Amino acid sequence: MECRVIQIEQGSDEWLDLRRTRITASCLHKVMAKKDTKAYTKYRQEIVLELLGHKNVEESPEWAREGREHEPKALAGYQWRFEQKLEHNIFLIHKKYDWLAASPDFLHVTADNQYDEGGEMKIRKLYKNYRKMVADADLYKGTIRCCPAADRHQVQGAMWLTGYAFWWYVNYYIGVDLEGGQVQKIHRVPVPRDQDLIDRMEERCIEFMKECYERAELEYESR
């Protein structure tokens, strides 16, 4: 793997400390936005403040997103459905660029306790949304379009960090059936690596971090 793997509880204070001053995969779309957009300038300001020692600068942090309460059930459902041992409480840091990191929803754990695959899991509140996402994933299976554009940078960012050739994109739904019982649905599709996009993200991220260090009046460090 092209990254360091740190076993740590996601959401803990120590985990939050690791996130600070780093571009995380879930925020790569902000770095790739046009430079005069709110998404870009706001995220740049957050990183600058973190470089200056500020904490809790994220107004709507990704790690507190809606749906987290169903995450344990979704992960357990995935392990049962695909007979696969998972590791969830991990933090990845790129070996070359210390400012690049990710907290993937899971990595596959092999029989000899190695990591060989990973994935992003999206929990859908509505069944109709789940069905549409699954239909699109199946329609574009084998291409990068099997992953929605909104999640493409995050998924490709995970492959940038790990060096993997593909990343599982998982849709999950949990709800109540007509009899009042609980129903779960889970679907996965492999998203192929898009090296052209990864190269563009690398170039833009270097430029972004240099800009953040300059605004913080600090010397840029790639590591």
Contacts in CASP RR format, 6 or more apart in sequence:
PFRMAT RR
TARGET T0000
AUTHOR 0000-0000-0000
METHOD contacts of the structure
MODEL  1
MECRVIQIEQGSDEWLDLRRTRITASCLHKVMAKKDTKAYTKYRQEIVLE
LLGHKNVEESPEWAREGREHEPKALAGYQWRFEQKLEHNIFLIHKKYDWL
AASPDFLHVTADNQYDEGGEMKIRKLYKNYRKMVADADLYKGTIRCCPAA
DRHQVQGAMWLTGYAFWWYVNYYIGVDLEGGQVQKIHRVPVPRDQDLIDR
MEERCIEFMKECYERAELEYESR
1 115 0 8 1.000
1 161 0 8 1.000
1 162 0 8 1.000
1 163 0 8 1.000
2 94 0 8 1.000
2 95 0 8 1.000
2 96 0 8 1.000
2 160 0 8 1.000
2 161 0 8 1.000
2 162 0 8 1.000
2 163 0 8 1.000
3 92 0 8 1.000
3 93 0 8 1.000
3 94 0 8 1.000
3 95 0 8 1.000
3 102 0 8 1.000
3 161 0 8 1.000
3 162 0 8 1.000
4 92 0 8 1.000
4 93 0 8 1.000
4 95 0 8 1.000
5 90 0 8 1.000
5 91 0 8 1.000
5 92 0 8 1.000
5 107 0 8 1.000
5 115 0 8 1.000
6 18 0 8 1.000
6 90 0 8 1.000
6 91 0 8 1.000
6 92 0 8 1.000
6 93 0 8 1.000
7 87 0 8 1.000
7 89 0 8 1.000
7 90 0 8 1.000
8 14 0 8 1.000
8 15 0 8 1.000
8 18 0 8 1.000
8 89 0 8 1.000
8 90 0 8 1.000
8 91 0 8 1.000
9 15 0 8 1.000
9 89 0 8 1.000
10 63 0 8 1.000
10 88 0 8 1.000
10 89 0 8 1.000
10 90 0 8 1.000
10 91 0 8 1.000
10 103 0 8 1.000
11 63 0 8 1.000
15 91 0 8 1.000
15 103 0 8 1.000
16 55 0 8 1.000
16 63 0 8 1.000
18 91 0 8 1.000
18 93 0 8 1.000
18 101 0 8 1.000
19 63 0 8 1.000
19 91 0 8 1.000
19 101 0 8 1.000
19 103 0 8 1.000
20 50 0 8 1.000
20 53 0 8 1.000
20 55 0 8 1.000
21 47 0 8 1.000
21 50 0 8 1.000
21 51 0 8 1.000
21 99 0 8 1.000
22 93 0 8 1.000
22 98 0 8 1.000
22 99 0 8 1.000
22 100 0 8 1.000
22 101 0 8 1.000
23 31 0 8 1.000
23 47 0 8 1.000
23 99 0 8 1.000
23 100 0 8 1.000
23 101 0 8 1.000
23 205 0 8 1.000
23 208 0 8 1.000
23 209 0 8 1.000
24 62 0 8 1.000
24 101 0 8 1.000
24 102 0 8 1.000
24 103 0 8 1.000
25 101 0 8 1.000
25 102 0 8 1.000
25 103 0 8 1.000
25 104 0 8 1.000
25 153 0 8 1.000
25 154 0 8 1.000
25 157 0 8 1.000
25 158 0 8 1.000
25 160 0 8 1.000
25 161 0 8 1.000
26 62 0 8 1.000
26 102 0 8 1.000
26 103 0 8 1.000
26 154 0 8 1.000
27 43 0 8 1.000
27 62 0 8 1.000
28 153 0 8 1.000
28 154 0 8 1.000
28 156 0 8 1.000
28 157 0 8 1.000
28 201 0 8 1.000
28 205 0 8 1.000
29 39 0 8 1.000
29 150 0 8 1.000
29 152 0 8 1.000
29 153 0 8 1.000
29 154 0 8 1.000
30 39 0 8 1.000
30 40 0 8 1.000
30 42 0 8 1.000
30 43 0 8 1.000
31 40 0 8 1.000
31 43 0 8 1.000
31 201 0 8 1.000
31 204 0 8 1.000
31 205 0 8 1.000
31 208 0 8 1.000
32 153 0 8 1.000
32 200 0 8 1.000
32 201 0 8 1.000
32 204 0 8 1.000
33 39 0 8 1.000
33 40 0 8 1.000
34 40 0 8 1.000
35 41 0 8 1.000
44 208 0 8 1.000
44 211 0 8 1.000
44 212 0 8 1.000
44 215 0 8 1.000
45 57 0 8 1.000
46 57 0 8 1.000
46 58 0 8 1.000
47 208 0 8 1.000
47 209 0 8 1.000
47 212 0 8 1.000
48 212 0 8 1.000
48 215 0 8 1.000
48 216 0 8 1.000
49 57 0 8 1.000
50 57 0 8 1.000
51 212 0 8 1.000
51 213 0 8 1.000
51 216 0 8 1.000
51 218 0 8 1.000
52 216 0 8 1.000
63 103 0 8 1.000
66 125 0 8 1.000
67 123 0 8 1.000
67 125 0 8 1.000
70 123 0 8 1.000
70 172 0 8 1.000
70 174 0 8 1.000
71 105 0 8 1.000
71 121 0 8 1.000
71 123 0 8 1.000
73 174 0 8 1.000
73 184 0 8 1.000
74 121 0 8 1.000
74 123 0 8 1.000
74 170 0 8 1.000
74 172 0 8 1.000
74 174 0 8 1.000
74 186 0 8 1.000
75 86 0 8 1.000
75 88 0 8 1.000
75 105 0 8 1.000
75 106 0 8 1.000
75 121 0 8 1.000
77 172 0 8 1.000
77 184 0 8 1.000
77 186 0 8 1.000
78 84 0 8 1.000
78 86 0 8 1.000
78 106 0 8 1.000
78 121 0 8 1.000
78 170 0 8 1.000
78 172 0 8 1.000
78 186 0 8 1.000
78 188 0 8 1.000
79 85 0 8 1.000
79 86 0 8 1.000
81 186 0 8 1.000
82 188 0 8 1.000
84 108 0 8 1.000
85 108 0 8 1.000
85 109 0 8 1.000
86 106 0 8 1.000
86 107 0 8 1.000
86 108 0 8 1.000
86 109 0 8 1.000
87 106 0 8 1.000
87 107 0 8 1.000
87 109 0 8 1.000
87 115 0 8 1.000
88 105 0 8 1.000
88 106 0 8 1.000
90 103 0 8 1.000
90 104 0 8 1.000
90 107 0 8 1.000
91 101 0 8 1.000
91 102 0 8 1.000
91 103 0 8 1.000
92 101 0 8 1.000
92 102 0 8 1.000
92 103 0 8 1.000
92 104 0 8 1.000
92 158 0 8 1.000
92 161 0 8 1.000
92 162 0 8 1.000
93 100 0 8 1.000
93 101 0 8 1.000
94 100 0 8 1.000
94 101 0 8 1.000
94 160 0 8 1.000
94 161 0 8 1.000
96 222 0 8 1.000
96 223 0 8 1.000
97 202 0 8 1.000
97 205 0 8 1.000
97 206 0 8 1.000
97 222 0 8 1.000
97 223 0 8 1.000
98 221 0 8 1.000
98 222 0 8 1.000
98 223 0 8 1.000
99 205 0 8 1.000
99 209 0 8 1.000
99 222 0 8 1.000
100 160 0 8 1.000
100 161 0 8 1.000
100 205 0 8 1.000
101 161 0 8 1.000
102 157 0 8 1.000
102 158 0 8 1.000
102 161 0 8 1.000
104 118 0 8 1.000
104 119 0 8 1.000
104 120 0 8 1.000
104 158 0 8 1.000
105 119 0 8 1.000
105 120 0 8 1.000
105 121 0 8 1.000
105 170 0 8 1.000
106 118 0 8 1.000
106 119 0 8 1.000
106 121 0 8 1.000
107 115 0 8 1.000
107 117 0 8 1.000
107 118 0 8 1.000
107 119 0 8 1.000
108 115 0 8 1.000
108 116 0 8 1.000
108 117 0 8 1.000
108 118 0 8 1.000
109 115 0 8 1.000
110 116 0 8 1.000
115 162 0 8 1.000
117 164 0 8 1.000
117 166 0 8 1.000
117 167 0 8 1.000
117 168 0 8 1.000
118 158 0 8 1.000
118 162 0 8 1.000
118 164 0 8 1.000
118 167 0 8 1.000
118 168 0 8 1.000
119 155 0 8 1.000
119 158 0 8 1.000
119 167 0 8 1.000
119 168 0 8 1.000
119 169 0 8 1.000
119 170 0 8 1.000
120 151 0 8 1.000
120 154 0 8 1.000
120 155 0 8 1.000
120 158 0 8 1.000
120 167 0 8 1.000
120 168 0 8 1.000
120 169 0 8 1.000
120 170 0 8 1.000
121 170 0 8 1.000
121 171 0 8 1.000
121 172 0 8 1.000
122 133 0 8 1.000
122 151 0 8 1.000
122 169 0 8 1.000
122 170 0 8 1.000
122 171 0 8 1.000
122 172 0 8 1.000
123 172 0 8 1.000
123 173 0 8 1.000
123 174 0 8 1.000
124 130 0 8 1.000
124 133 0 8 1.000
124 171 0 8 1.000
124 172 0 8 1.000
124 173 0 8 1.000
127 173 0 8 1.000
127 175 0 8 1.000
127 185 0 8 1.000
130 171 0 8 1.000
130 172 0 8 1.000
130 173 0 8 1.000
130 185 0 8 1.000
130 187 0 8 1.000
133 148 0 8 1.000
133 171 0 8 1.000
133 187 0 8 1.000
134 171 0 8 1.000
134 187 0 8 1.000
136 145 0 8 1.000
136 146 0 8 1.000
136 148 0 8 1.000
137 146 0 8 1.000
137 147 0 8 1.000
137 169 0 8 1.000
137 171 0 8 1.000
137 187 0 8 1.000
137 189 0 8 1.000
138 146 0 8 1.000
138 189 0 8 1.000
139 146 0 8 1.000
140 146 0 8 1.000
141 189 0 8 1.000
141 190 0 8 1.000
142 189 0 8 1.000
142 190 0 8 1.000
142 192 0 8 1.000
143 192 0 8 1.000
144 152 0 8 1.000
144 156 0 8 1.000
144 191 0 8 1.000
144 192 0 8 1.000
144 194 0 8 1.000
144 197 0 8 1.000
146 169 0 8 1.000
146 189 0 8 1.000
146 190 0 8 1.000
146 191 0 8 1.000
147 155 0 8 1.000
147 169 0 8 1.000
147 189 0 8 1.000
147 191 0 8 1.000
151 169 0 8 1.000
152 194 0 8 1.000
152 197 0 8 1.000
153 197 0 8 1.000
153 201 0 8 1.000
155 167 0 8 1.000
155 169 0 8 1.000
155 191 0 8 1.000
156 167 0 8 1.000
156 191 0 8 1.000
156 193 0 8 1.000
156 194 0 8 1.000
156 197 0 8 1.000
156 198 0 8 1.000
156 201 0 8 1.000
157 198 0 8 1.000
157 201 0 8 1.000
158 164 0 8 1.000
158 167 0 8 1.000
159 165 0 8 1.000
159 166 0 8 1.000
159 167 0 8 1.000
159 193 0 8 1.000
159 198 0 8 1.000
160 198 0 8 1.000
160 201 0 8 1.000
160 202 0 8 1.000
163 193 0 8 1.000
164 193 0 8 1.000
165 192 0 8 1.000
165 193 0 8 1.000
166 190 0 8 1.000
166 191 0 8 1.000
166 192 0 8 1.000
166 193 0 8 1.000
167 190 0 8 1.000
167 191 0 8 1.000
167 193 0 8 1.000
168 188 0 8 1.000
168 189 0 8 1.000
168 190 0 8 1.000
168 191 0 8 1.000
169 188 0 8 1.000
169 189 0 8 1.000
169 190 0 8 1.000
169 191 0 8 1.000
170 186 0 8 1.000
170 187 0 8 1.000
170 188 0 8 1.000
171 185 0 8 1.000
171 186 0 8 1.000
171 187 0 8 1.000
171 188 0 8 1.000
172 184 0 8 1.000
172 185 0 8 1.000
172 186 0 8 1.000
172 187 0 8 1.000
173 183 0 8 1.000
173 184 0 8 1.000
173 185 0 8 1.000
173 186 0 8 1.000
174 182 0 8 1.000
174 183 0 8 1.000
174 184 0 8 1.000
174 185 0 8 1.000
175 182 0 8 1.000
175 183 0 8 1.000
175 184 0 8 1.000
176 182 0 8 1.000
176 183 0 8 1.000
177 183 0 8 1.000
206 222 0 8 1.000
209 220 0 8 1.000
210 220 0 8 1.000
213 219 0 8 1.000
213 220 0 8 1.000
213 221 0 8 1.000
214 220 0 8 1.000
END
